[in-house]
Amino acid sequence: MQPVQLAFTYTEAEYVAASRLLLLSEKMTLVRVALSYCLMLLGLAALLTAAGVGLPTLFWALLIPLYGAAASRQLLTEMPRRYFRGDRKLHGEYALTFADEGVWLRTDEIESRMAWSLYSGVREGRDLYVIAYGRDTRMMTVVPKRAFRDAAQEADFRRLLRRHVEPTLPPRPVGGAVAGAAEYVPSSLEPPDWR
């Protein structure tokens, strides 16, 4: 199999979408976020009670969802956006090569070879792939689908991912069907006789 060579520049929207996809796919991270959310609300309630401030139930009914929405927006949109804007290396052109021997990354500031064993999983979004690595601090290699020159190159990329990272990654869907699967042909074009 030929190496898959890609060149692209990230957009802010792609980076935010990739960060969101990685975060939302990690069950333990979501549990930690929910737990910290609950603890912060309990702390606020205890503080207000200790201060002798009695608040009506309607206040809490409004505060809880508003705080949850604000915290979610901060975590899922604002933090990745700020990170993207502040990290210079995310703004240049990326040249990535995926081959059986490993993954090569080249930018104006970075030249690196990574072994496939570094990666622990693949998440696929509508417009991109996120190849995750790291345990406690999750990191990622983001591959926008727009970087592939054609469907065959993307299929080769998926084969490499299945072979080296995620054996359960399904073959590339083509027109809503799984690649390699025979198209459904009805046994008869006549409608059934329901009499």
SULDA-V439266 format. One record per residue. N is the residue number from 0. RES is the residue in three letters. SS is DSSP state (helix for helix, strand for strand, loop for the rest). Layout:
n=N res=RES ss=SS
n=N res=RES ss=SS
This chain:
n=0 res=MET ss=loop
n=1 res=GLN ss=loop
n=2 res=PRO ss=loop
n=3 res=VAL ss=strand
n=4 res=GLN ss=strand
n=5 res=LEU ss=strand
n=6 res=ALA ss=strand
n=7 res=PHE ss=strand
n=8 res=THR ss=strand
n=9 res=TYR ss=loop
n=10 res=THR ss=loop
n=11 res=GLU ss=helix
n=12 res=ALA ss=helix
n=13 res=GLU ss=helix
n=14 res=TYR ss=helix
n=15 res=VAL ss=helix
n=16 res=ALA ss=helix
n=17 res=ALA ss=helix
n=18 res=SER ss=helix
n=19 res=ARG ss=helix
n=20 res=LEU ss=helix
n=21 res=LEU ss=helix
n=22 res=LEU ss=helix
n=23 res=LEU ss=helix
n=24 res=SER ss=helix
n=25 res=GLU ss=loop
n=26 res=LYS ss=helix
n=27 res=MET ss=helix
n=28 res=THR ss=helix
n=29 res=LEU ss=helix
n=30 res=VAL ss=helix
n=31 res=ARG ss=helix
n=32 res=VAL ss=helix
n=33 res=ALA ss=helix
n=34 res=LEU ss=helix
n=35 res=SER ss=helix
n=36 res=TYR ss=helix
n=37 res=CYS ss=helix
n=38 res=LEU ss=helix
n=39 res=MET ss=helix
n=40 res=LEU ss=helix
n=41 res=LEU ss=helix
n=42 res=GLY ss=helix
n=43 res=LEU ss=helix
n=44 res=ALA ss=helix
n=45 res=ALA ss=helix
n=46 res=LEU ss=helix
n=47 res=LEU ss=helix
n=48 res=THR ss=helix
n=49 res=ALA ss=helix
n=50 res=ALA ss=loop
n=51 res=GLY ss=loop
n=52 res=VAL ss=loop
n=53 res=GLY ss=loop
n=54 res=LEU ss=loop
n=55 res=PRO ss=loop
n=56 res=THR ss=helix
n=57 res=LEU ss=helix
n=58 res=PHE ss=helix
n=59 res=TRP ss=helix
n=60 res=ALA ss=helix
n=61 res=LEU ss=helix
n=62 res=LEU ss=helix
n=63 res=ILE ss=helix
n=64 res=PRO ss=helix
n=65 res=LEU ss=helix
n=66 res=TYR ss=helix
n=67 res=GLY ss=helix
n=68 res=ALA ss=helix
n=69 res=ALA ss=helix
n=70 res=ALA ss=helix
n=71 res=SER ss=helix
n=72 res=ARG ss=helix
n=73 res=GLN ss=helix
n=74 res=LEU ss=helix
n=75 res=LEU ss=helix
n=76 res=THR ss=helix
n=77 res=GLU ss=helix
n=78 res=MET ss=helix
n=79 res=PRO ss=helix
n=80 res=ARG ss=helix
n=81 res=ARG ss=helix
n=82 res=TYR ss=helix
n=83 res=PHE ss=helix
n=84 res=ARG ss=helix
n=85 res=GLY ss=helix
n=86 res=ASP ss=loop
n=87 res=ARG ss=helix
n=88 res=LYS ss=helix
n=89 res=LEU ss=helix
n=90 res=HIS ss=loop
n=91 res=GLY ss=loop
n=92 res=GLU ss=strand
n=93 res=TYR ss=strand
n=94 res=ALA ss=strand
n=95 res=LEU ss=strand
n=96 res=THR ss=strand
n=97 res=PHE ss=strand
n=98 res=ALA ss=strand
n=99 res=ASP ss=loop
n=100 res=GLU ss=loop
n=101 res=GLY ss=strand
n=102 res=VAL ss=strand
n=103 res=TRP ss=strand
n=104 res=LEU ss=strand
n=105 res=ARG ss=strand
n=106 res=THR ss=loop
n=107 res=ASP ss=loop
n=108 res=GLU ss=loop
n=109 res=ILE ss=loop
n=110 res=GLU ss=strand
n=111 res=SER ss=strand
n=112 res=ARG ss=strand
n=113 res=MET ss=strand
n=114 res=ALA ss=loop
n=115 res=TRP ss=helix
n=116 res=SER ss=helix
n=117 res=LEU ss=helix
n=118 res=TYR ss=strand
n=119 res=SER ss=strand
n=120 res=GLY ss=strand
n=121 res=VAL ss=strand
n=122 res=ARG ss=strand
n=123 res=GLU ss=strand
n=124 res=GLY ss=loop
n=125 res=ARG ss=loop
n=126 res=ASP ss=loop
n=127 res=LEU ss=strand
n=128 res=TYR ss=strand
n=129 res=VAL ss=strand
n=130 res=ILE ss=strand
n=131 res=ALA ss=strand
n=132 res=TYR ss=strand
n=133 res=GLY ss=loop
n=134 res=ARG ss=loop
n=135 res=ASP ss=loop
n=136 res=THR ss=loop
n=137 res=ARG ss=loop
n=138 res=MET ss=strand
n=139 res=MET ss=strand
n=140 res=THR ss=strand
n=141 res=VAL ss=strand
n=142 res=VAL ss=strand
n=143 res=PRO ss=strand
n=144 res=LYS ss=helix
n=145 res=ARG ss=helix
n=146 res=ALA ss=helix
n=147 res=PHE ss=loop
n=148 res=ARG ss=loop
n=149 res=ASP ss=loop
n=150 res=ALA ss=helix
n=151 res=ALA ss=helix
n=152 res=GLN ss=helix
n=153 res=GLU ss=helix
n=154 res=ALA ss=helix
n=155 res=ASP ss=helix
n=156 res=PHE ss=helix
n=157 res=ARG ss=helix
n=158 res=ARG ss=helix
n=159 res=LEU ss=helix
n=160 res=LEU ss=helix
n=161 res=ARG ss=helix
n=162 res=ARG ss=helix
n=163 res=HIS ss=helix
n=164 res=VAL ss=loop
n=165 res=GLU ss=loop
n=166 res=PRO ss=loop
n=167 res=THR ss=loop
n=168 res=LEU ss=loop
n=169 res=PRO ss=loop
n=170 res=PRO ss=loop
n=171 res=ARG ss=loop
n=172 res=PRO ss=strand
n=173 res=VAL ss=strand
n=174 res=GLY ss=loop
n=175 res=GLY ss=loop
n=176 res=ALA ss=strand
n=177 res=VAL ss=strand
n=178 res=ALA ss=loop
n=179 res=GLY ss=loop
n=180 res=ALA ss=loop
n=181 res=ALA ss=loop
n=182 res=GLU ss=loop
n=183 res=TYR ss=loop
n=184 res=VAL ss=loop
n=185 res=PRO ss=loop
n=186 res=SER ss=loop
n=187 res=SER ss=loop
n=188 res=LEU ss=loop
n=189 res=GLU ss=loop
n=190 res=PRO ss=loop
n=191 res=PRO ss=loop
n=192 res=ASP ss=loop
n=193 res=TRP ss=loop
n=194 res=ARG ss=loop
